[in-house]
Amino acid sequence: MNNDDSLKDRLATWLGISAGQASHREKLLSGLGAFLGIAGTYLLTRFFLGEGAAVILTTSMGSSAVLLFAVPHGPQSQPWALVASHFIAAVIGVFCARHVGSVALAAGLAVGLSVTAMYYLRCIHPPGGATALAAVIGGPPVSALGYHFVLTPVMLNVLWLFAIALLFNYPFAWRRYPAALVPRPAAKEMEEMAYRPIDHEDFVYALSQLDTVVDVSEEDLLRIYALATGRAAARHLAPAAIRVGHAYSNGAAGDDWEVREVVDASHTGDPARDQVIYKVVAGSRARDSGVMPRKEFAQWAKYEVVRHGKGWRRAD
């Protein structure tokens, strides 16, 4: 890599410019979905509030459309975040508009209180702040509605956007909305994928194959992966905890699940040299037996188990 490329990469990192992750098809679909969503919300708002106020309120719905159609699987795009944020922001906005004399103070309180409420209700959705602001600065048409503003047009617009996002995205399995509708890998496939070491290049390739915007940086994803795999590794038993006459499970799913009982073990003081003799007492290889170093057995074992009726349960 030459110096110019290195400088460009550093500048892109500093500015927060991420590599393009979505295909042209994905980008065009996002734009078309947003068009359908906002065309409807504008017409609904103009019907209830007139032309001027419609412009103000539709801006918050435009922000929601970006999230629902460009980042349909992001946490801030999901139904609870969408519906609850606009609802609580509209209520707070109307309250501040009616009971705070200063427009500047009312606007600040409306947005600030809405952000705080969204945090506590776990429904962070940035466009909700614009809805709270619209309730304060929307002018006479909005003021005349009072708390009816919450239902019509705000919640009516929200439900319209939700319906369009649900119906428009559904034919495309990789971008179905909400995220709960996206097909998930089978449990066995997930087990096979778990805890494999990956390089940064592999992560970049995987993101490109998703063909959608992931609302988190590559570096944060790698950091999450490292923390998760580190925690999983810490859950394995210590070699000294492996005892003769006790049974242990690898905690795997499906045919890979197994319970091994330790029938004998050497004690040299070196876990890498100590040998463990075991027999498989449950799982697809029941009645098999084997020998392995104590350290390796401890890495295989997730936890100790005891008999419970006809099955097994964790000893702890």
PAPAFI-95003 format. One record per residue: x, y negated, z negated of N, C-alpha, C, O in turn; residue in one letter. Coordinates in pm, whole numbers, plus 50000, padded with zeros to 5 digits. Each point is the difference from the previous one (the first is absolute). Layout:
REM residues N
XYZXYZXYZXYZa ...
REM end
This chain:
REM residues 316
500855012050000499154988050000500894987650000500904998849917m 498844991850175500834988150005499524989749897498985001849934n 501804987350055499704989849898498654993350025499294996649905n 500355001450226498724993650031498845008449953499034994949944d 501065018550080498925009049955499905000249849498905000149945d 502264999949988500005000149853499364987249946499235000549905s 501104988150157499424987349956498494999950021499254995149916l 500315010450198498565000650028499295008749897498914996649953k 501715014750011499385009049901499904993149863498985001149932d 502084991950029499984993149870498964988949999499294998049902r 500624994750210499024989350009498585005549996499134994449934l 500645016850138498675006249999499635004849862498844998749958a 502135006949969499745004649863499674988349909499065000849920t 501704988450092499774988249915498654993850028499324995549908w 500285004150220498714994150036498835009649978498844995950007l 501465016949967498935009849980499385004650129498825003650002g 501944996550107499485004750129500235014950008501145004550008i 497785003349991500115014550005500015004750145499534993150090s 501025018849930500005005850134498575003550041499185003749916a 500524995050213498665003350048499685014649978500765008750043g 498134994249892499665013749966498855005450083499835012250012q 499374979150045498785004350067500174999550151500754991850053a 498545017150016500025000350145499124989050057499254993549927s 500855004350206499144990150064498535003849983499164991349980h 500545021650028498625004649980499484995949864498884995149988r 501945006949910499584996749864499764985049985499044995849936e 501844996350123499864985549990498744995050070499304991249949k 500415014650167498804995950074498725004349927499024992649997l 501005019449945498845004549923499754991049879498864996749969l 502214999449964499864991049884499374986850042499134994849931s 501324999850183499444987450048498555001150039499204991149972g 500445019950094498615002050042499095001649879498904994449998l 501535013249902499195001749879499804986949928498894997149953g 502174994850038499884987049935499044990950076499244992549939a 500785008150194499074992050080498555003549968499174991249979f 500535021850017498635004249972499584995949858498874995749978l 502055005849927499664996649862499734985249982499014996349936g 501844995250119499864985649978498894993850084499354990649956i 500425014650163498894994750081498695001549924499174990949999a 500655020649937498785002449923499924991449875498944994549969g 502185004449958499964992149877499764985250030499314993249923t 501245001850185499784985950035498534997450030499434990049954y 499965019050123498584998150034499125000749875499064992249985l 501265017249924499235001249876500154987549914499024994949947l 502215000150039500244988349916499354987650059499414992049928t 500685006450204499394988350064498495000349983499374989549986r 500055022450014498555001149983499584994849863498984993249988f 501805010049908499634996149863500504986249962499344993149922f 501815002650130500624987649952500124989150105500254988449966l 499595015050160500224990050104501435000150048500855007149946g 499434985050157501285000550070501184996149911501005007249997e 498904981449931501144995049923500445009449891501185003349990g 497905001249928500345008949889500435013750050500795006849935a 498694997150180500395013050056501485000550028500645010349980a 499914978650068501444999450029500815002249874501015007250003v 498574986849886500745001149875499975014249946501055005549966i 497785000550026499885013349941500595010850088500595009649950l 499264989150181500485010450089501505001649993500535010650035t 500184979149920501465001349987500385010949901500955007550024t 498334993749865500315010549903499685013750057500725009649974s 498224991450104499675012750063501015003550109500275011850026m 500284977950039501045002650099501225006449936500615008950059g 499734986749821501135006249928499695014449965500875008750009s 497894993849950499625013949969500065008750124500385011749993s 499244982650122500035007750125501425004350034500215011150050a 500774980349924501405003750025500365012449920500625009250052v 499004990949820500335011449915499255012650043500615010750008l 498094988350019499205011750031500365006450134499905012250015l 500514979650082500245005550132501485001450034500365008350084f 500524983849854501435001350026500705008549895501005006650030a 498484993449846500605008049892498895007949931499774998349880v 499525010450195498825006749943500285009349884499085003549926p 502175000750056500305009349891500704993349883500365006849903h 499844980050103500634993049889499084999549880498784999750016g 501775000149863499174999549879499134987649992498915000549942p 501554988450116499214987749995498884999950105499194990850003q 500765019550081498965000850103498855009249963498985000350068s 501175007349823499015010349968498694994149949499964988549954q 498955019350053498664994649971499884992749867499394989449994p 501185016349899499864993449870500654986250003499434990349951w 501775008950105500694987250008499204990150086499864988449963a 499635016250149499234991450091498744994749933499794987849996l 499395021049953498684996149949500124992649867499434989249983v 501315016649922500074994149866500684986350002499574991049928a 501475007550152500724987250002499124988750051499954989349939s 499375013050173499164989450055498814997049907499594988549984h 499885021949955498864998049911500384991649879499364989949970f 501695014349960500384992849878500504986150033499774990549925i 500935008050190500514986950039498854990550033500054988249967a 498915016950099498854991750034499264995549874499594988449990a 500255020649914499334996649874500804989349926499454990049954v 501855012150034500854990349930500014986750074499944989449937i 500135011150195500024987750079498754991749981500074987949982g 498775018650023498744992849981499924994349860499564988649981v 500865019249920499964995249861500854987449985499554990249942f 501665010250110500894988349988499444988050076500094988749953c 499335013750163499444989050080498854993249927499814987950013a 499425019949912498814994649933500314993649865499264991349956r 501825013049979500224995749862501284992049978500244995249889h 500595003350215501224992049986499864987750088499775001150120v 500354987149820499744987650072501014996750107499624995250107g 501645007149868501064996750096500125011150104500135011749966s 499844984550161500145009950107501375006549996500125012250017v 500924979749961501365005649994500145010049886500575010750018a 498894985749864500075009149885499165012450024500415011149967l 498414987050091499125011450027500655009650100499925012249984a 500714982350119500645008550101501145008149939500125012050024a 500714981249895501115006949937499535010849904500535011150000g 498474985649918499475009849905499375011950072500185011549960l 499074985750147499325010750072501005010350053499815012049984a 501254983150080500995009250056500825006649889500235012150004v 500194980249898500805005749892499275010549920500545010649971g 498204986549993499215009749925499695012450085499935011149948l 499874986850181499735011450089501205009350009499855012349996s 501334981950015501225008350004500135008149871500305011950004v 499484981549883500095007049871498975011149990500335011149957t 498434986150084498955010149994500325011850092499765011549964a 500784985650155500345010850093501085009049941499985012250020m 500974981849909501035008249934499375009649900500275012050001y 498894982549911499405008449895499055010550056499885010949944y 499444985950165499065009550061500675009150102499335008350061l 501964990249957500795008050094499424999550142499825010250066r 499904977549977499434998150134500694988450071499344991550059c 502005008249934500744989350066499735000250151500275010050067i 499204979149983499674998650143500144985150031499084992349974h 502065003450081500294985650016498884991650057499804988849954p 499435016150146498924991650053498964995949897499264990350021p 500665016949866499054996349897500274986049948499064992949963g 502205003050033500324986449956499404989650091499554989549954g 500435013350177499404990650096498484999349981499414989450020a 499975021649944498564999949973499684991249880499044992350002t 501775009049892499804991549882500154985350036499234991649954a 501755005350129500234986250042498854994850086499594988549987l 499885020050101498894996050086498774996449919499244991250038a 500565015749849498844997149916500094985949941498974993949969a 502255001050015500194986749941499994989050105499414989449978v 501245013050135500174989250099499115001950123500174993150101i 498895016149891499145003050116498994989050032499395000350107g 500434990249804499104988950027498565002849965499705010349940g 499384980650097498585001149964499355013350037499235005349920p 501035000550200499335012750032500325011049901499135008049966p 502114992649988500395010149903499444996649862499475008849931v 500634978750030499494995849869498515002749986499535003849893s 499734994250216498555001949997499635014649974498935002849945a 501915006350095499695014249979500175004349856499335009349956l 501554984249969500265004349862500565014149999500865003550081g 498635004549826500505013749988499495009050112500495011250015y 498554984350065499605007750118501165001050099500035009150083h 500924981749907501195000350085500745013349984500615004850096f 499345001149785500715012549974499465011250089500775007850056v 497894992849956499385010950078499944996750149500375008150085l 499164979749945499914995850140500624986150011499444990349950t 501705008950115500505009750098501165008849954500385009150074p 500214988649805501265006649968499895015250004500705006550079v 498424999449837499955014649995499435005950129500365011150039m 498754981550026499505004750129501145000950101500085009650076l 500794980549926501165000250088500965011449964500535006850088n 499684995249783500885010749954499485013650046500775008350048v 497934993949936499425012750042500085001850151500195011250049l 499674977850025500155000850145501445004250037500195008950082w 500794984649857501395003450028500305014649962500685007150074l 498804997149812500215013849956499415009850101500645009850038f 498134987550007499345009150094500765000650133500185010850056a 500274977849994500744999850125501335007549984500385007750088i 500324990049801501275006949976499795015149992500795007750054a 498154996449880499705014449986499695006250136500575010350036l 498524983550040499555005850127501054998650110500225009350077l 500434979049929500974997750107501235008949985500515005350099f 499984996449778501225007849978499775015049997500955007750016n 497814996749963499775014349978500425008850118500565010749976y 499204985550150500405008950110501505002550009500435009450066p 500384982249868501455001450006500485005849868500154992749901f 500105020450097500255007149874501144994049920499965000249877a 501074994450190501164994749929499744986649934500814995649917w 498074997650117499764986949941498604999049939499474988949986r 499955022249978498664999749940499984991549874500974999449924r 497894994150056499824991349884498735004249928498985002650065y 501064998149800501134997549911501055011050007499815010150067p 501304987849863501145009250008499635014249957500665009550042a 498314992049876499595013349954499515008750113499955012249986a 499684981950128499495007850114501115005150091499735007850092l 501514988049886501105004550084500315014649967500155003449883v 499945005550217500305014149973501325001549926500994993650036p 499025014849861501195002149920500655013450036499305009350039r 502054991749947500665012950023499525010449900499604996649888p 500445016050152499625010849911500965000549882501134995250009a 498415010749880500815000649878501325006950024501044995749948a 498955015150130501245007450027500964991550080501205000149976k 498274992450122500844991250081500624989249913501174996650017e 498054997849889500524989949910501115005849912501014993449975m 498805019049980501005006549916501305002050077501094998249945e 498795005550183501195002250081500744987050027501225000050016e 498044988849990500624987150029500644993949875500834990950013m 498805013749869500384993149877501495001049969500615010550019a 499954978549934501344999549941501125003750096501055004649955y 498774993550174501115001850092500774986950010499404989350008r 501935011449991500774987650012499814993750136499915007050101p 500014979849903499804993050126500944988250010500404994249899i 499965002250224500834988450026499124988450042498835001850032d 501774986249967499264988150041499505001350144498884995950031h 501955009950056499585001750140498775008950011499124997750083e 500835012749832498845008950001498754992649957498915002250053d 501244988949849498854992549951499484990650109498794998850020f 502134994550051499604991050108499245007750107498994995350052v 501525016749982499335008250101498605004049952499044999350077y 500845004849797498705004149947499004988650006498845002050036a 501594985949929499124988550004499534997250143498854996250022l 502055005750076499614997750139498975010050047499184996950086s 500845015249858499055010250040498614997949940499025005350051q 500894986949840498694997349940499154991250091498775000749993l 501844991250091499314991150094498994991049930498894998050048d 501514996749838499174990549928500904991649910501165003649977t 498334985449974500794991449912499935005549858498925002449947v 502244999749993500095004349861500334987749917501044993750020v 498075002849889500124987449926500985001049884499664996849887d 501555007850143501095000649903501285001350081500005006150107v 501104988449842501245000350077500635013849998499725008149912s 501154994650187500715012750005500845001949874500065011049945e 500584978350009500845000949881499205003949876500465007949918e 498334986550069499155003449886499555014650008499945006949898d 499754997850223499595014050015501155009349962499785010049932l 501434986850112501155008249964500244999849849500365010249941l 499434978149997500184999049856498955008549927500315006749902r 498444993050146498945008249940500335014850013499835007749906i 500654996150213500365014150022501115004349904499935010849942y 501084980650043501115003449911499535001549856500425009149929a 498714981950027499485000849863499175012649980500105006649897l 499064996750204499135011749987500795012949998499755008749917a 501234992550174500805012350003500895001049878500275011049951t 500204977549999500815000349879499205004749880500505007549916g 498264987950076499135004449889499685014850011499965007149900r 499814997650225499705014250020501195008649960499845010649938a 501374984750098501195007649964500175000749848500455010249947a 499184979149985500144999649854499045009549931500205003549884a 498735000750188499035009049937500505014449992499425008049926r 501634995550148500515013649993500575002749861500424990949929h 499585021950034500495003849867501514999349993500695001450102l 499824996549779501445000449977500455014649996499245008549953a 501974994750096500465014049999499935006549861499695011849988p 500604980449908499985005649863498605003949956499845007749905a 499134987150164498615003049961499535013450054498955004949959a 501805001250130499615013050058500355010949900501165001949966i 497815005549987500205009949895499475013750043499025001250073r 501665009149880499615013850030498635002949939499724996049887v 499425010950190498685003649953498944989550028498835002249971g 501564986450084499074989350031499734999550150500825004450081h 498024990149956499604999350140499964985650047499694990949922a 500625007050206500094986550057499364999750138500005009950073y 499454978449961499354998450131500684988750077500544990649941s 499415010550192500544989350085498964989350030500324989950062n 498425012149895498974989950019499624997550144499364989950030g 501035019150062499704998150142498545003250030499275004849913a 500314992450212498625002550041499945012050093500975003350068a 497885003249935499755010850095500915011949980500295004049887g 500195001850225500825012149995501374997749938500675009549961d 499754978050029501314997049943499995000149847501065000249937d 497754999650003499915000049853500525013249946499785010650058w 500924988449829500625012049945500244998349851500244988949952e 499685022349975500375000449859501075010649984499835011450042v 501284984649898501115009249977500245001449850500024990249926r 500185022350031500325002749859501485003749990500495008650073e 500224984749835501425002749981500155012549914499525000649887v 501155009650169500165012649926501395001249937500195007849907v 500774984650145501335000449940500784987950052499674994450105d 501375001749821500824988650042501335000649929500105004549886a 500954990850183501314999249940500194986249936499294990650033s 501685008549875500214987449928501504997149995500655002749900h 499884991950208501424996550005500254985749956501144996049976t 497784996250012500154985949968500074991050122499984987849987g 500105018150131500034992450125498745003350080499915010950056d 499134979949951498745002950070500195004250146499175007350054p 501924988050010500245003650139500485014450013499845006150106a 500734999449787500515013850003499055009749932499985011850035r 499244983449868499025008749933499035005850102499554993050090d 500145019749895499065006650090498685002949928499995003249881q 498914995550192498665002949947499415011350082499954999450123v 499595011049809499315011150065498514998349974499594998449886i 499605001950220498584997449984499185009850083500505006550092y 498234994349872499045007450083498834990750029499624991949916k 499815009450204498854991850040498755006749948499715011450037v 499544981749877498825006049936498694994550057498935005149967v 501144984650116498784994650062500404992650127501074994050009a 498045006750090500284993750127500075010250111499805012049976g 500474983650145499995008950116501135010449995499915010350067s 501144987149854501135009549991500005007449867501065004249952r 497774997349988499915006949871500685013750008499885007050101a 500824996649792500765012449982501394999350062500785009549986r 499564979750083501374998350046500884996049881499494996249895d 501795004750123500944995849896501204993550066500185001050121s 500644992549799501164993350058500954995149894499745000849881g 501414994050167501034994549914500454986850060500194999050121v 499964990849795500514987250048500674992649885499735003049884m 501134987450147500634992249893498964992749915498974995650051p 501315003249821499084993449907499664985850047498854995749990r 502154997050061499784986450046499034999750118499124991550007k 501055017950085499125000650116498585004049959499034994750054e 500845014549851498685004049951499294988149935498804998150020f 501944994049903499414988249934499524989850102498994993349978a 501735005550134499574990850105498745005250070499184992050046q 500665021149961498795005950061498804998349908498894997350046w 501325004449824498895000149903499524985949970500804991249966a 497905006750045499434987049965499614999649852500174989849932k 499305021450018499575000349861499815014449954499875009250081y 500114992549786499765013249941498495002849999499204990849982e 500435021750038498595003950000499795011849905500935007449969v 497834994249986499605011449917498725005850056499254993250070v 500515019349900498785006550047498784993749937500004996449882r 498955002250199498744994449952498875007950067499604997050112h 499905013249814499025008950060500665007950112501015006749979g 498424992550142500595006950115500944990950079500565004250101k 499614983349853500844990750072501144994849916500435006449904g 500064982150133501124993749932499694985349977499284993750077w 501285001049816499894985649974501334994949947500825007749951r 499384979250060501234993949952500165002049850499034998949925r 502165003850033500245002349857499834987349920499685000649881a 500534987650181499884987549927498614994050015499734989349944d 
REM end
